Amino acid sequence: MAVLAFPGVQLLDVAGPAEVFTMANVYGARYDVRIVSAAAGPVTTSARVRLDTGGGWEELPARLGTLVVPGRRDWRAAVADPALVAGTAALAGRARRVASVCAGAFMLAEAGLLEGRRAATHWRLARELALAYPGVTVETDALFVRDGDVVTSAGVTAGIDLALALVEEDHGPGVAREVARELVVFMARPGGQSQFSARLTLRESTHPAVRRVMDAVGADPGADRDLTALARRAGVSVRHLSRLFRAHTGMTVGRYAESVRLEAAQALLEAGDERVDTVAARAGFGSAEAMRRAFQNTLGISPTVYRARFRTTAPGGSRARTTVPG
């Protein structure tokens, strides 16, 4: 298991998968885990922690089981290094399977390894990956995606999810489950990465009619948004508005309105103590059940679970108490 390291690499992208594979050895696996770089010696990570890679990648065996390519937040700097890209491509050619963590997908794409494939990356970077490499089909919500012998994962800690999946593939669910228990993580994390993104990312629209509708919906998510009234506000016909909106945002007016209501509900759940049915009414959902369906369909979890997961880090979902001296 060769985990690539290079200047500026995100520390957890390297350490997360390496720890999973190393822990798997405690439960019967026999992974030879090596963190390697272009040349022997230390590599300074994004956290300013120096990793001693021990040896350069020329010291690796002729055949590799798995190559893991971590990411760097400034992915452009990574892919602008021709030696790093060429080395990644060469190592991938010697590996039985290749995996990337977070922005590591950009390195694989630059090396030509994702052309015509489906892939995942951090939700903030998904649009950039799709624009920079049109031949890649980017799945924006997945924690990790496998396409043939290439596996790509979402942001940072999703590298742990990916590594656990590889352990399960190699040694069965029993070993993977023991590793997950030891590391106190989900063996299969519920939901996709959209539940962690702050806002649904839409293509920016400069068309005045579309912008007027988007601004109207965003200004008051709870208001009743009749399509005829919105079209009148935009100064176009209903049919023309529907056509324009889909062309400029990739979704219908109704789907956009629901996404804005969902964002409003998320904010209310995170910030307050209101009942779920009150939040549903304020956010513009017709009922608590309608809001629950929207959460389940988009985020993979219920509003109640969302509130418990994202409102606080205190155990049990309760707010931590703060005592002010004096």
N, C-alpha and C positions, 0 to 999 in steps of 0.2 A: 504494500500500500504506500505509494509515493505521494506525499502532499507537497505541492510546490510552494516555495516561499520566495518573495522578491521585495525590494524596497517599497515601503508604503502599504504593504498588504495588511488587510484587516486581521488583527490578532485572533479574534474568535473564529474567523473563517478557517484558520489553520488549526487552532487548538481544539475546537469543537469536534470535528470529525476524527482528529488524531486521538482524542481522549476516548471516544466511542470505540474505535478499533482496538485501542490498548486495553480498555476495560473488558472487551469481548474475550481477550486472551485469558482473563481470569476465569471465564466460564467455558473454556474448552476450545476457543478459536486459536488459530496459529498464524496470526497476521504478523508480518515483518513490516512494521510501520517506520517509514523513514521520511523525515522532513528535509527536503533538498532544495538547493538553489543553483543558480548558474555556476557559481564558484564556491569553493569551500569557505567557511567563515560565517561571522554573524550577519544577520539581516535585521534592519531596524523596521519595526512594524508601525502601523498607524497610531498605536498607543504609546509609541516611543520605547516599547519593550524590545530588547534585542534577542532574536532567536539564534542560537548556535546550531546551524544546520549540519555541522559535522563534516559533510562532504559535498562536492558538486554533483550535478546529475550525471556526469560522465562515469561516476563510480557505481551507478545503478546496474542491476543485471540486464541482460539483453532483452528479456521479456518481463513485463510488469503485469501484476494482477489488476490493479486499479490505479489510475492517475487522478488525483483530486486537485483541481485548479481553483484556488481561492480568488477573492476579488480585492480590488483597491477602489476606494470611494471615488477617486479621480480616475475613472476607467480610461479616459483618453490618454493619460500619461502612461498607463500600462500598455495599451495597444500600440502606442507610438514607439515602443522599444522593439526594433526588428529582431534583435537577438533573442529576446524573451518570447516573442511570438513564434519564431522559428523553432526555438527549443521546445516550446509547448507542443507544436505540431509534431516534432520528431518523437517526443516522449509518448504522445497519444498514439502514434503509429506502432509503438511497441507494447501498448497496453491492451488487455482483454476488454476493459471498459474504461470510460472516461467520465468524470463527474466534475461539476463546477458548483461553487457556492457564491451566491449573491452576484456581484459584478464580475465574477469569474466567467460568466456566460459571454461577456464581451470578448474576452481573450479567446474562448473557443470559437466564437463567430469570426473574429479576425483571422484565426488560423484556418478557417474554412470548414470547421468541424460541425457547424450547425446549419449549413446550407440545405434547405429543403426539409428541415426538421422542426419539430415543435420544441419549445424551450420555455423556461421560467427564469425570472430574476427578481430582484427586489421590486416591490410595487412602485416605488418612486422612479425606478429606472426602466420600467417595462416599455413605456412609449419611446424612450431614447433608443432602446435596443431595436425596436421595430423600425424606427426611422433610419437608424444607422446601418441596419442589415435587413433590407426588405425581403431577402430570401428566407428569413427565419419567421416561423409562426409563433408569436409570443402569447403564452397563456398567462393572463394577468392575475388570476386568482389562485393558481396552484402553488402549493408549498414545494413540490418538486415534480418534475416531468421526466418520464423515461421515453426515449425514442430510439429504439434499437440498442446499441451498446453505449449510448451517451445519455447521461442523467444530469439534469440541471436543477438547481434549487433556488428558492427565494432568498430573502435577506438574512444574513448572519446566522441566527440560531436555527434557521431552517436547514443549515448544514448538518445539524445534529439529527433532524428528522430523516434526512437523506442517508446519513451514515447508518442509522438504525435499520432503514429499509435494506441497505446493502448487506448488513449483518444477517438480517432475517433471510435474505436471498441465499446467502452462503451457508448459514448454519441453522436455519429454522427459527420459528417464532419463540421457542423457549429461551434460547440464548439472547435474542434481541430483547425479550421481556425482562430478563434478569439485568441486562445492561441499563435499560430504561429505569428500572426500579432503583438501581444503584446510583444513577445520576439524578434521580428524582425529576424525571421528565415524562411527558406523554410518550407512549409507544406509538400511538397514532393520534396526532394532535387534532382536536375537533375543528371543523371549519377550514376555510381557506385564508389566504393572506389579506383578502379584502376587509376582514374584520379588524385588521390592525391599521389599515390606511386611514388617514385623517379625513379624506374627502375623495369621492369618486372623481377620477381625473377625466375631464372631457376635452375634446379638441376645442381650442379657442375659436370663437366665431367673431368675425368682424362685420358680418352682414347686419345692417341696422334692424331689419325686421326680426331676425332671430335674437339679436341682443335685447331688443325691447321685451320680447316674451320671456327670455331667461331672467332679465332683471325683475320683471313683474312677479314671476313665480318665486324667485329668491327673496324678494322683499317681504312676502307674506306667504310662507309655505302652507299655512293652515286655511287659507282662503279657498273657496270653491273656484276652480279654474276651468270654466267652460271653454271648449275649443273655439266655438264661434266668437265668444267675447275676446279671447286672446288674439284671434285672427283680425278682428276689428281693431283692436289696440295696435296691432302691427301694421295695419293698413293693407292687408292682402287677403285673398280668399282662404278659406279653410284648407282647400286642396293644395294651394300653393304654399301655405305655411307648413303643412305636413311634409311636403316635398323638400322645402328649404331646410327644415329642422333636421330631417334625417340626413341630408347631405352634409350639413355643417356640424352636427354633433354625433352622428352615428346612431341615434335613437329617436323614438317617437316623442312627441310633446308629452304624452301621458307618462311614458317611462321616465322622462326627465323630471317631471313634477314629482313622481314617486321617489326618485333618488334624492331630491331636495328635501322632501318630507322625512325620508329616512335619516338624512344627515341632521335635520332638526331634532328628530326623536333621539338620536344618539347623544347629541349635546345635552338635551334635557335629562336623559337617564344618567349621564355622567355627573351632572352638576347638582341635581336636586333629589328630593325625597318624595316627589309626587307619585301617586298611584299610576300603574301602567295604563289604565283606561283614561286617566287625566292627560297623561303624556300623549296618548294616541289622539285625543281630541285636539290638543294644542298644536300638534304637528300636522294635523289635517287628514289623518286617517279616519275613515268612517267608524271604526270600532277597534277595540283592543285586538280582536281576532285578525282584522285586516293588517294591523301593524305586525302582529306575530308572524303572519305569512310572509310579509315583506322582509322581515329580519331573517327568517328561516331560509327563504329563497336566495337572498343576496349574501348574507353573512354566515349562514349555516348554524346559527344559534338563536335562541329566543331572546326577547327583550330583557327578561329577568336575568338570564345568564350573562348577557352583554353587560348589564349594570354591575353585576357581581365581579365580572372579570376586569372591567376597565375603570371602575370608579375609584378604587383604592388598592394599594398593595397590602393592606392589613389582612391578616388571616381571618377567614370567615366572611369577608366582604364588608366588615364594619369599619367605620372611619377611625383612624388612630386618634387617641386623645392627646392633646397638647396642653401641658401645664405651663402657664406663664408665671415666673417668679414675681412675688410682691403683690 
